[in-house]
Amino acid sequence: MKSDSKQSQNKKLEYEKGNEMNFNAVKFIDDCGGVSEVARIMGKHRTAPYRIIRSGYIGSPLLCKLLERNPHLDLNDYFNKDTQYDRDSK
């Protein structure tokens, strides 16, 4: 029984690795008006958007603010499939 459970977990990990998505923060921030504009909207120093770029994480309250100010943007355009584990991409 334990080996079946391990096999199931391994398959799940393989599936998750094959379907990872990366957020393209650079493109999103550029399309929202650039680093200075995003920092202004955040109410933070101009370097704050670089933290988003470096980490690839953006909080949902900020995301909502940016999308409210840029309703023409489609959030789906900023997610890229991670092809590191994709056998077909090599």
N, C-alpha and C positions, 0 to 999 in steps of 0.2 A: 504493500500500500504506500509506503513512504516513497518508493522510487517513482510511482505513478504521479504522486504529488510534485516531486522534483521535476519530472519531465514536463508537467503542466506549467510549472513556474518558468522553466527554461524557454518553453514555447512562447509564453507571455512576454518574456524579456526580449526575445528575438522579434516578436511582432512590434513591441514598443520601439525598439531600436530602428526598425525599418520604416516607421511612420513618424519620426521626430520632425518637428517643425521649428524653424528659427525665425525670430522676429527681426526684421530689417529696420532697426531703430534709426540708422543714418538716413535712409530714404524717407522714413516717416517724419522725422524732425525737419529735414530739408523741405518736404512738401507742406509742412505746417508753418513755414515761414523762416526756418533756420533757427540756429542755436539761440540767438539773441531774443527772437520773438517768443520762442518756447519758454525761455527763462523768464521773460516778462510775464507771460501768462501764469507761470508757476509761482511768481512772486519770489523768485530765488536769484542767486548770483548767476552770471552768464556761464559759469562752469558746471552748473547743475545738470543741464542736458547731456553733458559728456558722461556723467555717471550712468544715465539711461543707456547711452551708446555702449559703454564699457560692459555693463551688466546684462544688457538685453532685456531688462525688466522695466515696465512702466506700470504704475498703479492705475487702477480703474478710475478713481476720481479725476486724475489728470487726463487720462485717455478720453473720458467723457467731455472734459473742458475743451480739449483740442479738437475733438470731432464736432462739437457744437459750433465751434468757430470755423470749421472747415467741413461743412456738410457734404461737399462734393467728393471727399475722400472715401474710398472703400477699404476698410480695414483688412479685408482678405488679400489685398494687393501687397501687403507688407509681411506676409508669412511665406517663407521658402522652405521647401522640403530639404531636410538634411540628407544629403546623398552619401555621407561617409560610410554608411552600412548598406547602401543600396547596390547590390551586385550588378544590376542592369546598367548602372551609370558608368561603370568602368570599362 
